[in-house]
């Protein structure tokens, strides 16, 4: 009887120290992270009609093989069709795929070496509700209706603030989606990469973007070294969590705070460009800004895949042809 109790005690102790599945979970964690112990989340946001998912990563290749670690992809898209600078400029032939069958689009994107692909294609009702809530929250925090309506006197405010604030909202939302997913994953992300919905790599990168980031705990963001349009280019980013917490806002309230800053700074400096605003935001919060050649550019279907003339010099090499237009959006 005594030996039986001793055996049960030993088994209980062993169970407490080594619960079933712990070794398997650790092995999975090590396998997914790779030798570096790092994980990367790639973020994409924007409007569904501009989402060139069949082109954007084709020349990059396999993300897992390139970085040597687990890479997940998160996509948040608005179903809203925004204003275009040129009529008929954007005619993405597969634009409806992500709205009709997001799971099929996710399966297609997995071929680029993503361990997990999560897509949130917001229907019109969700887009409208999110815009109304954001407008209300920014107005209340900023100073009320008179404060916001008075901003209409700022040049280009009425034309550009709605689309710029929605752009920043979608970036905050996709970043929040990646971070919230960590609660059900055996790892957390050590770095993040952001690409616009209409951005395409035109060659396999010549170096690992992680190698540029400082090896110390300071917020850092890599930006394209070309086409800043009066600030730090905002088309593609690579950085650590501290940097992205500043750039995209660590949560929704941080986004609201940033948009209030944006409007107030418009009163002070009269600069509407988000490139200028995000650069000032990063500098104010001590983010190290690192210009980088990503080998990526904006691509439109007009009618075939091409680069708007406005962005032709925004990459060191272009493999897509130049569009026959006079601008871009």
MARLUMRO-505044 format. One record per atom (N, C-alpha, C): atom name; x, z, y. Coordinates in steps of 0.001 Angstrom, whole numbers. Layout:
BEGIN
  atom        x        z        y
    CA        X        Z        Y
...
END
This chain:
BEGIN
  atom        x        z        y
     N      837        0    -1213
    CA        0        0        0
     C      870        0     1260
     N     1956      854     1219
    CA     2853      939     2365
     C     3555     -379     2615
     N     4007    -1011     1523
    CA     4698    -2304     1664
     C     3746    -3363     2202
     N     2461    -3276     1813
    CA     1485    -4235     2318
     C     1274    -4085     3802
     N     1197    -2822     4288
    CA     1041    -2578     5725
     C     2270    -3036     6491
     N     3436    -2811     5887
    CA     4680    -3240     6545
     C     4712    -4741     6699
     N     4238    -5443     5665
    CA     4213    -6908     5720
     C     3262    -7394     6803
     N     2088    -6744     6877
    CA     1119    -7134     7907
     C     1665    -6883     9305
     N     2371    -5740     9452
    CA     2973    -5420    10751
     C     4011    -6447    11138
     N     4823    -6849    10163
    CA     5857    -7852    10410
     C     5243    -9192    10793
     N     4167    -9560    10091
    CA     3493   -10829    10406
     C     2886   -10804    11798
     N     2289    -9650    12165
    CA     1679    -9528    13491
     C     2725    -9644    14581
     N     3884    -8996    14350
    CA     4969    -9068    15333
     C     5480   -10489    15464
     N     5615   -11147    14324
    CA     6103   -12532    14343
     C     5122   -13441    15063
     N     3822   -13201    14847
    CA     2798   -14008    15506
     C     2840   -13826    17017
     N     3077   -12548    17446
    CA     3118   -12255    18867
     C     4336   -12895    19529
     N     5464   -12872    18834
    CA     6691   -13436    19396
     C     6733   -14952    19314
     N     6136   -15488    18264
    CA     6188   -16937    18050
     C     4793   -17461    17736
     N     3904   -17516    18706
    CA     2535   -17959    18452
     C     2534   -19384    17916
     N     1575   -19716    17067
    CA     1500   -21059    16497
     C     1459   -22118    17595
     N     2280   -23113    17443
    CA     2275   -24226    18398
     C     3265   -24080    19527
     N     3876   -22893    19707
    CA     4805   -22694    20818
     C     6010   -23607    20692
     N     6561   -23695    19486
    CA     7725   -24558    19270
     C     7358   -26015    19483
     N     6162   -26385    18998
    CA     5715   -27766    19161
     C     5493   -28099    20629
     N     4945   -27108    21387
    CA     4708   -27328    22814
     C     6026   -27493    23564
     N     7028   -26664    23214
    CA     8332   -26758    23856
     C     8991   -28094    23516
     N     8863   -28513    22253
    CA     9445   -29800    21849
     C     8788   -30949    22597
     N     7460   -30848    22774
    CA     6751   -31894    23517
     C     7207   -31930    24973
     N     7363   -30713    25562
    CA     7795   -30639    26952
     C     9179   -31285    27126
     N    10105   -30954    26219
    CA    11452   -31511    26310
     C    11439   -33017    26085
     N    10588   -33470    25153
    CA    10514   -34898    24854
     C     9960   -35676    26040
     N     8935   -35127    26700
    CA     8293   -35837    27799
     C     9149   -35834    29060
     N     9836   -34744    29313
    CA    10648   -34665    30516
     C    11939   -35449    30382
     N    12455   -35580    29167
    CA    13723   -36276    28989
     C    14892   -35334    29238
     N    16081   -35851    29105
    CA    17277   -35029    29225
     C    17421   -34419    30614
     N    16926   -35085    31622
    CA    17091   -34592    32991
     C    16196   -33401    33305
     N    15146   -33189    32500
    CA    14202   -32118    32781
     C    13328   -32417    33976
     N    13284   -33666    34423
    CA    12515   -34044    35596
     C    11281   -34844    35192
     N    10282   -34821    36064
    CA     9094   -35647    35886
     C     8710   -36246    37229
     N     8107   -37416    37190
    CA     7781   -38150    38406
     C     6312   -38554    38397
     N     5653   -38380    39531
    CA     4293   -38877    39719
     C     4330   -40025    40714
     N     3827   -41184    40301
    CA     3695   -42340    41186
     C     2271   -42340    41728
     N     2134   -42461    43037
    CA      843   -42389    43712
     C      520   -43727    44368
     N     -725   -44152    44235
    CA    -1199   -45382    44884
     C    -2543   -45077    45524
     N    -2743   -45510    46758
    CA    -4050   -45337    47397
     C    -4316   -46508    48332
     N    -5590   -46646    48699
    CA    -5973   -47715    49611
     C    -7373   -48208    49317
     N    -7575   -49491    49484
    CA    -8894   -50097    49303
     C    -8888   -50994    48060
     N    -9957   -50935    47315
    CA    -9991   -51611    46018
     C    -9828   -53123    46146
     N   -10333   -53716    47224
    CA   -10264   -55175    47331
     C    -8852   -55671    47618
     N    -7945   -54751    47935
    CA    -6550   -55113    48194
     C    -5625   -54697    47054
     N    -6166   -54102    46006
    CA    -5369   -53501    44937
     C    -4804   -54590    44016
     N    -3519   -54869    44159
    CA    -2885   -55955    43386
     C    -2193   -55381    42142
     N    -2968   -54708    41298
    CA    -2383   -53988    40171
     C    -1678   -54898    39172
     N    -2058   -56171    39111
    CA    -1414   -57088    38163
     C      -59   -57595    38666
     N      227   -57361    39926
    CA     1479   -57858    40515
     C     2439   -56760    40941
     N     1935   -55577    41273
    CA     2750   -54603    41994
     C     3960   -54096    41212
     N     3844   -53923    39903
    CA     4951   -53370    39129
     C     5604   -54384    38184
     N     5144   -55625    38219
    CA     5605   -56615    37242
     C     7118   -56804    37297
     N     7694   -56837    38480
    CA     9132   -57061    38613
     C     9936   -55759    38561
     N     9253   -54634    38649
    CA     9935   -53342    38478
     C    10264   -53126    37013
     N     9269   -53382    36155
    CA     9460   -53175    34727
     C     8962   -51816    34278
     N     9638   -51231    33302
    CA     9203   -49998    32667
     C     9738   -48777    33417
     N     8842   -47972    33965
    CA     9243   -46814    34766
     C     9929   -45743    33912
     N     9421   -45509    32714
    CA    10028   -44498    31854
     C    11462   -44871    31506
     N    11694   -46119    31168
    CA    13048   -46560    30824
     C    13967   -46497    32036
     N    13440   -46836    33219
    CA    14279   -46867    34417
     C    14693   -45460    34843
     N    13732   -44528    34876
    CA    14026   -43180    35360
     C    14491   -42232    34253
     N    14206   -42574    32998
    CA    14630   -41728    31895
     C    13883   -40423    31798
     N    12641   -40409    32238
    CA    11830   -39188    32178
     C    10365   -39582    32134
     N     9495   -38595    32007
    CA     8060   -38841    32050
     C     7645   -39296    33442
     N     6861   -40381    33501
    CA     6335   -40876    34770
     C     4829   -41083    34597
     N     4044   -40449    35450
    CA     2593   -40601    35441
     C     2155   -41367    36685
     N     1011   -42013    36587
    CA      482   -42812    37703
     C     -898   -42308    38094
     N    -1096   -42115    39400
    CA    -2385   -41697    39950
     C    -2810   -42698    41016
     N    -4072   -43119    40948
    CA    -4593   -44124    41877
     C    -5917   -43632    42451
     N    -6027   -43650    43768
    CA    -7299   -43347    44435
     C    -7617   -44500    45375
     N    -8794   -45091    45196
    CA    -9173   -46266    45974
     C   -10557   -46100    46579
     N   -10689   -46599    47788
    CA   -11995   -46677    48441
     C   -12611   -48039    48136
     N   -13905   -48055    47849
    CA   -14594   -49320    47595
     C   -14994   -50025    48883
     N   -14674   -49406    50007
    CA   -15016   -49974    51305
     C   -14125   -51166    51629
     N   -14694   -52185    52227
    CA   -13931   -53349    52689
     C   -13667   -53184    54170
     N   -12402   -53050    54536
    CA   -12051   -52815    55926
     C   -11965   -54087    56738
     N   -11726   -53908    58027
    CA   -11567   -55051    58922
     C   -10279   -55806    58598
     N   -10313   -57119    58739
    CA    -9150   -57959    58530
     C    -8781   -58640    59840
     N    -7489   -58801    60037
    CA    -7029   -59461    61249
     C    -7317   -60962    61200
     N    -7348   -61492    59990
    CA    -7543   -62939    59826
     C    -8680   -63165    58848
     N    -9677   -63952    59223
    CA   -10811   -64203    58347
     C   -10359   -64880    57057
     N   -10852   -64355    55947
    CA   -10522   -64959    54666
     C    -9101   -64692    54212
     N    -8424   -63741    54848
    CA    -7019   -63495    54519
     C    -6830   -62958    53109
     N    -7675   -62018    52691
    CA    -7466   -61340    51419
     C    -8527   -61761    50410
     N    -8067   -62402    49349
    CA    -8975   -62880    48312
     C    -8403   -62545    46940
     N    -8153   -61275    46695
    CA    -7576   -60864    45418
     C    -8499   -61290    44283
     N    -8022   -62149    43360
    CA    -8916   -62718    42338
     C    -9433   -61701    41333
     N    -8759   -60575    41195
    CA    -9186   -59554    40231
     C    -9595   -58266    40941
     N   -10068   -58388    42174
    CA   -10372   -57226    43008
     C   -11433   -56313    42405
     N   -12381   -56878    41657
    CA   -13490   -56074    41140
     C   -13148   -55350    39843
     N   -11999   -55639    39258
    CA   -11648   -55041    37963
     C   -11699   -53524    38007
     N   -11090   -52936    39051
    CA   -10973   -51491    39095
     C   -12318   -50807    39334
     N   -13270   -51533    39907
    CA   -14612   -50986    40106
     C   -15468   -51179    38859
     N   -15282   -52308    38188
    CA   -16096   -52623    37009
     C   -15626   -51893    35754
     N   -14321   -51790    35576
    CA   -13780   -51189    34347
     C   -12431   -50528    34632
     N   -12442   -49368    35285
    CA   -11180   -48693    35609
     C   -10357   -48316    34386
     N   -11027   -48054    33254
    CA   -10284   -47700    32042
     C    -9453   -48886    31548
     N    -9985   -50088    31673
    CA    -9228   -51276    31266
     C    -8031   -51486    32186
     N    -8213   -51223    33477
    CA    -7100   -51333    34426
     C    -6032   -50294    34095
     N    -6453   -49083    33744
    CA    -5505   -48032    33369
     C    -4708   -48428    32130
     N    -5371   -49028    31158
    CA    -4673   -49474    29947
     C    -3667   -50568    30276
     N    -4026   -51471    31178
    CA    -3099   -52523    31594
     C    -1856   -51906    32235
     N    -2046   -50923    33107
    CA     -932   -50323    33839
     C      -18   -49492    32944
     N     -527   -49041    31803
    CA      303   -48248    30903
     C     1472   -49053    30334
     N     1383   -50357    30358
    CA     2465   -51172    29814
     C     3746   -51037    30637
     N     3634   -50463    31834
    CA     4813   -50273    32678
     C     5485   -48916    32424
     N     5171   -48307    31295
    CA     5871   -47097    30893
     C     5309   -45806    31438
     N     4071   -45835    31940
    CA     3456   -44605    32431
     C     2909   -43802    31260
     N     3195   -42509    31241
    CA     2693   -41631    30193
     C     1190   -41395    30359
     N      769   -41280    31605
    CA     -634   -41007    31927
     C    -1028   -41832    33128
     N    -2208   -42429    33102
    CA    -2732   -43181    34243
     C    -4128   -42663    34541
     N    -4330   -42202    35768
    CA    -5637   -41675    36182
     C    -6080   -42400    37443
     N    -7273   -43012    37386
    CA    -7783   -43815    38495
     C    -9102   -43233    38993
     N    -9188   -43048    40297
    CA   -10427   -42615    40949
     C   -10830   -43713    41929
     N   -11794   -44546    41509
    CA   -12317   -45601    42373
     C   -13599   -45068    43016
     N   -13520   -44697    44280
    CA   -14629   -44029    44951
     C   -15772   -45006    45258
     N   -16989   -44730    44816
    CA   -18127   -45585    45151
     C   -18479   -45427    46627
     N   -19285   -46351    47180
    CA   -19632   -46293    48608
     C   -20203   -44953    49057
     N   -21042   -44336    48235
    CA   -21646   -43056    48623
     C   -20587   -41967    48792
     N   -19597   -41955    47904
    CA   -18523   -40963    47998
     C   -17632   -41227    49205
     N   -17401   -42506    49488
    CA   -16592   -42872    50653
     C   -17285   -42401    51934
     N   -18585   -42694    52039
    CA   -19328   -42304    53243
     C   -19362   -40793    53416
     N   -19569   -40072    52314
    CA   -19627   -38611    52392
     C   -18284   -38024    52813
     N   -17198   -38570    52270
    CA   -15873   -38051    52606
     C   -15526   -38322    54066
     N   -15922   -39489    54578
    CA   -15648   -39821    55981
     C   -16441   -38910    56921
     N   -17685   -38643    56573
    CA   -18517   -37771    57410
     C   -17963   -36348    57435
     N   -17552   -35850    56275
    CA   -17005   -34488    56203
     C   -15697   -34392    56982
     N   -14837   -35382    56826
    CA   -13554   -35350    57521
     C   -13760   -35403    59035
     N   -14654   -36266    59461
    CA   -14948   -36371    60892
     C   -15453   -35041    61449
     N   -16350   -34406    60693
    CA   -16906   -33117    61123
     C   -15815   -32052    61199
     N   -14995   -31966    60168
    CA   -13978   -30910    60101
     C   -12912   -31081    61179
     N   -12506   -32322    61425
    CA   -11509   -32577    62469
     C   -12091   -32266    63840
     N   -13326   -32642    64068
    CA   -13975   -32414    65359
     C   -14130   -30921    65647
     N   -14568   -30170    64642
    CA   -14767   -28730    64826
     C   -13445   -28031    65104
     N   -12418   -28348    64314
    CA   -11121   -27699    64499
     C   -10446   -28134    65799
     N   -10656   -29392    66176
    CA    -9964   -29923    67344
     C   -10497   -29443    68678
     N   -11771   -29088    68725
    CA   -12288   -28625    70006
     C   -13715   -29033    70288
     N   -14374   -29657    69323
    CA   -15775   -29997    69512
     C   -16010   -31464    69808
     N   -17289   -31806    69930
    CA   -17688   -33198    70088
     C   -17148   -33816    71377
     N   -17145   -33049    72458
    CA   -16656   -33581    73725
     C   -15169   -33934    73628
     N   -14421   -33086    72904
    CA   -12981   -33345    72697
     C   -12776   -34661    71966
     N   -13540   -34856    70898
    CA   -13330   -36065    70100
     C   -13824   -37310    70831
     N   -15019   -37236    71401
    CA   -15569   -38401    72088
     C   -14722   -38785    73287
     N   -14092   -37810    73914
    CA   -13219   -38109    75042
     C   -12008   -38915    74632
     N   -11635   -38827    73340
    CA   -10473   -39568    72850
     C   -10705   -41076    72855
     N   -11964   -41487    72976
    CA   -12278   -42920    72998
     C   -11665   -43621    74204
     N   -11292   -42843    75207
    CA   -10669   -43433    76391
     C    -9206   -43810    76149
     N    -8649   -43327    75052
    CA    -7263   -43665    74704
     C    -7229   -45099    74183
     N    -6325   -45944    74684
    CA    -6264   -47340    74230
     C    -6159   -47452    72713
     N    -6983   -48297    72125
    CA    -7011   -48618    70695
     C    -7537   -47488    69812
     N    -7937   -46362    70394
    CA    -8396   -45238    69569
     C    -9615   -45634    68734
     N   -10628   -46192    69393
    CA   -11865   -46534    68681
     C   -11635   -47599    67620
     N   -10666   -48469    67851
    CA   -10402   -49560    66908
     C    -9577   -49102    65713
     N    -8647   -48169    65945
    CA    -7686   -47852    64885
     C    -7808   -46460    64277
     N    -8355   -45486    65005
    CA    -8431   -44137    64439
     C    -9256   -44092    63148
     N   -10433   -44731    63076
    CA   -11220   -44646    61835
     C   -10444   -45110    60604
     N    -9766   -46252    60689
    CA    -9023   -46751    59525
     C    -7763   -45933    59271
     N    -7095   -45495    60343
    CA    -5882   -44694    60155
     C    -6196   -43333    59528
     N    -7262   -42685    59980
    CA    -7619   -41376    59420
     C    -8059   -41514    57959
     N    -8758   -42609    57640
    CA    -9163   -42835    56250
     C    -7947   -43101    55369
     N    -6985   -43819    55877
    CA    -5750   -44083    55141
     C    -5037   -42770    54816
     N    -4910   -41897    55820
    CA    -4242   -40617    55615
     C    -5043   -39715    54678
     N    -6369   -39814    54739
    CA    -7223   -39050    53830
     C    -6981   -39468    52375
     N    -6937   -40765    52120
    CA    -6750   -41253    50750
     C    -5378   -40852    50206
     N    -4382   -40817    51061
    CA    -3044   -40393    50625
     C    -3048   -38912    50272
     N    -3710   -38117    51070
    CA    -3849   -36697    50756
     C    -4608   -36498    49449
     N    -5623   -37297    49237
    CA    -6474   -37152    48050
     C    -5720   -37510    46770
     N    -4939   -38578    46796
    CA    -4224   -38961    45572
     C    -3096   -37973    45278
     N    -2486   -37426    46321
    CA    -1452   -36404    46124
     C    -2071   -35140    45532
     N    -3230   -34755    46040
    CA    -3938   -33581    45514
     C    -4357   -33806    44063
     N    -4739   -35043    43726
    CA    -5142   -35361    42354
     C    -3969   -35156    41393
     N    -2793   -35612    41789
    CA    -1608   -35443    40944
     C    -1276   -33967    40753
     N    -1302   -33201    41831
    CA     -946   -31783    41733
     C    -1979   -30995    40929
     N    -3255   -31307    41099
    CA    -4294   -30584    40360
     C    -4233   -30898    38868
     N    -3707   -32070    38511
    CA    -3600   -32454    37100
     C    -2537   -31637    36372
     N    -1631   -31031    37112
    CA     -552   -30263    36482
     C    -1079   -29079    35687
     N    -2261   -28578    36036
    CA    -2811   -27413    35341
     C    -3105   -27701    33872
     N    -3293   -28984    33530
    CA    -3567   -29351    32140
     C    -2391   -30070    31487
     N    -1229   -30039    32144
    CA      -39   -30701    31619
     C     1030   -29679    31269
     N     1922   -30008    30333
    CA     3004   -29073    29979
     C     4212   -29188    30908
     N     4021   -29791    32073
    CA     5112   -29951    33029
     C     4541   -30037    34440
     N     5413   -29821    35417
    CA     5062   -30038    36816
     C     5990   -31116    37358
     N     5551   -31792    38411
    CA     6319   -32931    38930
     C     7450   -32463    39839
     N     8619   -33005    39581
    CA     9785   -32662    40393
     C     9950   -33611    41570
     N     9347   -34805    41478
    CA     9408   -35751    42595
     C     8182   -36652    42567
     N     7948   -37302    43708
    CA     6772   -38159    43873
     C     7199   -39473    44517
     N     6474   -40510    44152
    CA     6698   -41824    44759
     C     5340   -42361    45198
     N     5282   -42888    46404
    CA     4026   -43449    46915
     C     4190   -44935    47197
     N     3194   -45734    46761
    CA     3155   -47172    47025
     C     1759   -47530    47512
     N     1678   -48349    48552
    CA      373   -48822    49014
     C     -295   -49692    47956
     N    -1609   -49832    48066
    CA    -2353   -50588    47065
     C    -2022   -52082    47067
     N    -1414   -52560    48158
    CA    -1078   -53979    48250
     C      432   -54193    48291
     N     1191   -53208    47820
    CA     2647   -53330    47785
     C     3109   -53813    46422
     N     4091   -54680    46402
    CA     4629   -55198    45145
     C     6146   -55162    45175
     N     6742   -54699    44087
    CA     8193   -54770    43954
     C     8570   -56221    43669
     N     9636   -56683    44308
    CA    10050   -58065    44141
     C    11304   -58197    43276
     N    11799   -57058    42817
    CA    12928   -57036    41900
     C    13027   -55643    41295
     N    13736   -55522    40185
    CA    13997   -54190    39638
     C    14932   -53473    40603
     N    14627   -52240    40958
    CA    15496   -51508    41893
     C    16940   -51471    41406
     N    17847   -51478    42338
    CA    19276   -51515    42008
     C    19850   -50135    41755
     N    19065   -49077    42024
    CA    19551   -47712    41817
     C    18367   -46781    41644
     N    18631   -45622    41083
    CA    17620   -44593    40868
     C    17375   -43886    42202
     N    16156   -43959    42716
    CA    15831   -43368    44008
     C    16086   -41861    44048
     N    16048   -41214    42871
    CA    16279   -39773    42832
     C    17700   -39416    43248
     N    18637   -40344    43056
    CA    20047   -40065    43343
     C    20294   -39870    44837
     N    19384   -40375    45671
    CA    19558   -40271    47119
     C    19085   -38921    47639
     N    18113   -38322    46940
    CA    17564   -37051    47406
     C    18633   -35962    47357
     N    18653   -35060    48317
    CA    19618   -33961    48306
     C    19370   -33044    47112
     N    20416   -32448    46586
    CA    20278   -31579    45422
     C    20035   -30131    45813
     N    19580   -29939    47034
    CA    19258   -28595    47473
     C    17785   -28532    47865
     N    17270   -27312    48002
    CA    15842   -27123    48245
     C    15502   -27317    49717
     N    15409   -28565    50100
    CA    15008   -28896    51462
     C    14044   -30069    51388
     N    13042   -30105    52257
    CA    12109   -31233    52218
     C    12819   -32547    52550
     N    12603   -33556    51720
    CA    13264   -34845    51928
     C    12353   -35979    51490
     N    12346   -37055    52280
    CA    11528   -38235    51994
     C    12359   -39492    52238
     N    12375   -40383    51265
    CA    12979   -41700    51454
     C    11914   -42648    51987
     N    12268   -43441    52993
    CA    11357   -44417    53585
     C    12036   -45777    53563
     N    11255   -46834    53687
    CA    11837   -48167    53751
     C    12698   -48282    55002
     N    13860   -48876    54855
    CA    14774   -49010    55990
     C    14391   -50169    56907
     N    13349   -50914    56527
    CA    12934   -52067    57313
     C    11502   -51877    57824
     N    11200   -52497    58949
    CA     9841   -52568    59490
     C     9202   -51203    59737
     N     9809   -50440    60622
    CA     9234   -49151    60983
     C     8107   -49258    61992
     N     8040   -50387    62700
    CA     6993   -50599    63711
     C     6877   -49406    64663
     N     8011   -48996    65207
    CA     8016   -47917    66184
     C     8171   -46532    65611
     N     8442   -46419    64321
    CA     8626   -45123    63676
     C     9251   -45313    62318
     N     9037   -44347    61415
    CA     9515   -44467    60040
     C     8470   -45240    59232
     N     8897   -46289    58553
    CA     7978   -47121    57780
     C     7116   -46258    56861
     N     5816   -46578    56794
    CA     4904   -45746    55998
     C     4292   -46491    54821
     N     4963   -47537    54343
    CA     4406   -48349    53257
     C     4792   -47851    51872
     N     5942   -47202    51765
    CA     6411   -46707    50478
     C     7280   -45476    50735
     N     7137   -44480    49865
    CA     7903   -43242    50003
     C     8411   -42789    48644
     N     9516   -42071    48655
    CA     9996   -41364    47469
     C    10548   -40028    47973
     N    10124   -38929    47361
    CA    10599   -37649    47862
     C    10279   -36494    46946
     N    10657   -35298    47391
    CA    10374   -34103    46614
     C     9059   -33475    47073
     N     8658   -32429    46387
    CA     7363   -31797    46666
     C     7307   -31226    48079
     N     8400   -30605    48520
    CA     8411   -30028    49862
     C     8208   -31109    50925
     N     8814   -32269    50708
    CA     8651   -33365    51652
     C     7241   -33914    51663
     N     6657   -34090    50478
    CA     5298   -34631    50397
     C     4258   -33638    50897
     N     4523   -32337    50753
    CA     3594   -31335    51298
     C     3456   -31507    52809
     N     4535   -31883    53463
    CA     4491   -32129    54908
     C     3855   -33477    55196
     N     4318   -34504    54505
    CA     3914   -35877    54793
     C     2433   -36137    54537
     N     1929   -35711    53389
    CA      537   -35970    53019
     C     -357   -34744    53200
     N      241   -33583    53432
    CA     -536   -32347    53539
     C     -650   -31687    52183
     N     -270   -30403    52099
    CA     -263   -29741    50794
     C    -1672   -29518    50249
     N    -2686   -29578    51111
    CA    -4072   -29489    50670
     C    -4958   -30157    51730
     N    -6264   -30108    51513
    CA    -7192   -30778    52430
     C    -7128   -30187    53834
     N    -7029   -28859    53933
    CA    -6989   -28234    55254
     C    -5750   -28667    56027
     N    -4644   -28857    55312
    CA    -3426   -29340    55976
     C    -3641   -30737    56535
     N    -4390   -31557    55819
    CA    -4722   -32895    56319
     C    -5522   -32798    57617
     N    -6537   -31928    57631
    CA    -7357   -31749    58834
     C    -6479   -31305    60004
     N    -5599   -30356    59742
    CA    -4674   -29893    60791
     C    -3823   -31046    61316
     N    -3336   -31896    60399
    CA    -2491   -33021    60803
     C    -3262   -34030    61658
     N    -4527   -34258    61316
    CA    -5313   -35223    62085
     C    -5638   -34684    63483
     N    -5805   -33381    63589
    CA    -5998   -32791    64925
     C    -4725   -32987    65742
     N    -3564   -32788    65113
    CA    -2292   -33059    65796
     C    -2225   -34512    66233
     N    -2632   -35401    65346
    CA    -2599   -36838    65624
     C    -3387   -37168    66893
     N    -4599   -36649    66984
    CA    -5437   -36919    68153
     C    -4837   -36288    69406
     N    -4393   -35045    69291
    CA    -3808   -34376    70459
     C    -2541   -35077    70936
     N    -1727   -35544    69995
    CA     -515   -36268    70370
     C     -847   -37619    70994
     N    -1985   -38191    70604
    CA    -2423   -39434    71250
     C    -2684   -39194    72731
     N    -3270   -38033    73040
    CA    -3504   -37685    74444
     C    -2172   -37564    75195
     N    -1186   -36982    74527
    CA       98   -36716    75189
     C     1010   -37936    75269
     N     1050   -38717    74163
    CA     2056   -39787    74071
     C     1476   -41198    74046
     N      171   -41314    73796
    CA     -519   -42608    73783
     C       98   -43587    72785
     N      506   -43083    71632
    CA     1047   -43942    70572
     C      121   -43830    69366
     N     -541   -44930    68987
    CA    -1534   -44917    67921
     C     -926   -45148    66541
     N      291   -45706    66483
    CA      904   -46071    65201
     C     1073   -44857    64295
     N      631   -45000    63033
    CA      840   -43917    62068
     C     2310   -43793    61698
     N     3072   -44873    61831
    CA     4513   -44789    61559
     C     5182   -43792    62509
     N     4802   -43873    63776
    CA     5354   -42946    64768
     C     4883   -41519    64486
     N     3596   -41370    64200
    CA     3038   -40042    63977
     C     3675   -39359    62770
     N     3772   -40062    61628
    CA     4325   -39434    60432
     C     5810   -39114    60603
     N     6526   -39937    61361
    CA     7934   -39633    61619
     C     8060   -38337    62431
     N     7248   -38205    63490
    CA     7295   -36993    64306
     C     6876   -35766    63494
     N     5885   -35956    62614
    CA     5413   -34856    61769
     C     6527   -34374    60846
     N     7257   -35315    60251
    CA     8353   -34940    59359
     C     9483   -34256    60129
     N     9831   -34797    61286
    CA    10904   -34189    62080
     C    10536   -32782    62530
     N     9280   -32599    62934
    CA     8821   -31298    63397
     C     8940   -30240    62312
     N     8771   -30661    61049
    CA     8777   -29723    59928
     C    10074   -29753    59120
     N    11106   -30316    59702
    CA    12414   -30261    59073
     C    12598   -31115    57839
     N    11844   -32200    57728
    CA    11999   -33101    56584
     C    13159   -34060    56843
     N    14069   -34149    55881
    CA    15166   -35101    55992
     C    14640   -36494    55659
     N    14786   -37442    56578
    CA    14288   -38808    56413
     C    15446   -39700    55996
     N    15295   -40366    54849
    CA    16383   -41136    54256
     C    15983   -42606    54128
     N    16452   -43491    55011
    CA    16142   -44922    54919
     C    16706   -45514    53623
     N    15883   -46310    52942
    CA    16233   -46841    51620
     C    15733   -48271    51477
     N    16431   -49077    50695
    CA    15982   -50428    50367
     C    15260   -50375    49029
     N    13930   -50428    49059
    CA    13130   -50336    47841
     C    12931   -51687    47152
     N    13179   -52793    47855
    CA    12929   -54102    47267
     C    11450   -54401    47090
     N    10632   -53878    47988
    CA     9167   -53974    47889
     C     8614   -54531    49182
     N     7449   -55198    49107
    CA     6827   -55725    50316
     C     5318   -55829    50111
     N     4601   -56045    51212
    CA     3151   -56202    51155
     C     2808   -57614    50693
     N     1819   -57700    49802
    CA     1425   -58991    49239
     C      -86   -59153    49367
     N     -516   -60333    49783
    CA    -1933   -60678    49886
     C    -2207   -61939    49058
     N    -3442   -62125    48672
    CA    -3870   -63379    48051
     C    -4541   -64225    49121
     N    -3897   -65323    49507
    CA    -4415   -66145    50607
     C    -4035   -67627    50435
     N    -4575   -68385    49499
    CA    -5404   -67886    48389
     C    -4572   -67362    47229
     N    -3258   -67751    47164
    CA    -2377   -67254    46125
     C    -1542   -66101    46674
     N     -844   -65400    45800
    CA      -48   -64252    46213
     C     1039   -64676    47195
     N     1071   -64028    48354
    CA     2042   -64375    49385
     C     2259   -63180    50304
     N     3258   -63272    51161
    CA     3600   -62209    52095
     C     3200   -62623    53502
     N     2365   -61833    54190
    CA     1989   -62169    55569
     C     3223   -62303    56448
     N     3157   -63199    57384
    CA     4318   -63472    58233
     C     4788   -62232    58991
     N     3843   -61338    59336
    CA     4205   -60117    60043
     C     5182   -59268    59240
     N     5089   -59356    57905
    CA     5895   -58513    57034
     C     7029   -59269    56335
     N     7247   -60523    56707
    CA     8227   -61345    56000
     C     9623   -60721    56024
     N     9970   -60039    57109
    CA    11300   -59448    57228
     C    11322   -57969    56826
     N    10280   -57535    56110
    CA    10193   -56135    55712
     C    10827   -55856    54351
     N    11568   -56804    53828
    CA    12295   -56624    52572
     C    13589   -57407    52651
     N    14610   -56934    51947
    CA    15903   -57608    51972
     C    15872   -58907    51175
     N    14905   -59022    50252
    CA    14744   -60246    49479
     C    13262   -60446    49208
     N    12778   -61678    49340
    CA    11381   -61998    49066
     C    11301   -63032    47952
     N    10562   -62706    46908
    CA    10341   -63653    45825
     C     8955   -64294    45913
     N     8041   -63649    46624
    CA     6743   -64253    46903
     C     6900   -65145    48137
     N     6151   -66230    48230
    CA     6246   -67098    49410
     C     5585   -66474    50627
     N     5853   -67038    51774
    CA     5234   -66568    53010
     C     3845   -67164    53137
     N     2887   -66350    53586
    CA     1528   -66837    53785
     C     1485   -67781    55002
     N      567   -68696    54975
    CA      408   -69613    56119
     C     -592   -68998    57096
     N     -170   -67895    57737
    CA    -1035   -67199    58694
     C     -193   -66856    59912
     N     -810   -66121    60821
    CA     -105   -65730    62031
     C       21   -64226    62181
     N     -253   -63491    61119
    CA     -167   -62034    61235
     C     -392   -61359    59912
     N    -1090   -60253    59920
    CA    -1367   -59497    58712
     C    -2139   -58247    59053
     N    -2584   -57520    58048
    CA    -3276   -56245    58271
     C    -3108   -55345    57067
END
